[in-house]
Amino acid sequence: MDAVGCERTVLLGDAEGGQMAMLFAATHPERVSALILTNATARHLRDVDYPCGLPARSVPRFLELMRQLWGNGR
C-alpha cells in the first residue's frame, strides 16, 4: 500500500483469505476503511465457543483431502 501511496483500503477476504484479511484489519485498523468477508470463518476447528467448526476427529481426513485435491482443478 505504501509503495503506491494508498493510505486506507477496503479489504475483501474470501475463504482462507478471510483470516488474513481479518488479521490485517485487526492489526492495522487505521489502514482499513471496510472489511468484506465471503465464505470465511474465524477458525476451522470446533471448540466450546465455536460449535460450527470442524470436529478434531475429522482433521486427518480433511488434511488428506486437501493434499489430494489442492490445485488440481476439482
Secondary structure, DSSP 8 states (H G I E B T S, - for coil): -GGGT---EEEEEETTHHHHHHHHHHH-GGGEEEEEEES--S-SB-BTTBTTSB-GGGHHHHHHHHHHHTTS--
